[in-house]
Amino acid sequence: MAKAKKQEKNSKPAPGIRFLHALLILVGADIVLLFAPGLGILNSVFFIGDMIAWPALLVGVALLVAGFRGLYRKG
């Protein structure tokens, strides 16, 4: 019988995920889901004016962009 070949080591290390950036993504997604004008969860239960909904939506999108920008670190 032939011997099994030894497994080779991966030459590329697995990318790490930064905890703070993952947290920014989660917070940003929650803000977008809660405050989206006309579609958000809080807008369907309570009346939240456009003066609060649109800036909160923009803050949520900015947090998502900031979180995805530096999510992975090399090695």
C-alpha positions in Angstrom: 0.0 0.0 0.0 1.1 3.5 -0.7 1.8 5.9 2.1 -0.4 8.9 2.5 1.3 12.2 1.7 2.0 14.6 4.6 -0.2 17.6 4.7 1.5 20.8 3.7 1.2 23.9 5.8 -0.8 26.8 4.4 1.5 29.5 3.2 -1.1 32.2 3.7 -2.2 32.9 7.3 -5.9 33.3 7.9 -7.0 36.9 8.1 -8.0 38.2 11.5 -11.1 40.1 12.2 -10.9 43.2 14.3 -13.4 43.2 17.2 -14.0 47.0 17.2 -14.8 47.0 13.5 -17.2 44.1 13.8 -18.9 45.9 16.7 -19.2 49.1 14.6 -20.9 47.0 11.9 -23.4 45.5 14.3 -24.2 48.9 15.9 -24.6 50.6 12.5 -26.9 47.8 11.2 -29.1 48.1 14.3 -29.4 51.9 13.9 -30.3 51.5 10.3 -32.9 48.9 11.0 -34.4 50.9 13.9 -34.5 54.3 12.4 -35.0 53.9 8.7 -37.6 56.5 7.6 -40.9 54.8 6.8 -39.5 51.3 7.1 -37.7 51.1 10.5 -38.9 49.1 13.4 -39.2 52.1 15.7 -41.0 54.1 13.0 -43.6 51.4 12.7 -44.3 51.4 16.4 -43.8 55.1 17.4 -43.9 58.3 15.4 -40.4 59.4 14.9 -40.0 62.5 12.9 -37.8 63.0 9.9 -35.6 65.3 11.9 -34.4 62.3 13.9 -34.8 59.4 11.4 -32.7 60.8 8.5 -29.6 61.8 10.6 -29.8 58.5 12.5 -29.9 56.7 9.2 -26.8 58.6 8.0 -25.0 57.9 11.2 -25.8 54.2 10.9 -24.6 54.1 7.3 -21.4 55.9 8.3 -20.8 53.3 11.1 -21.3 50.5 8.5 -18.8 52.1 6.1 -16.2 52.7 8.9 -16.6 49.1 10.2 -16.2 47.4 6.8 -13.3 49.6 5.8 -10.9 48.1 8.4 -12.6 44.8 9.2 -9.8 42.4 8.2 -6.2 42.6 9.3 -3.3 40.9 7.6 -1.7 38.0 9.4 
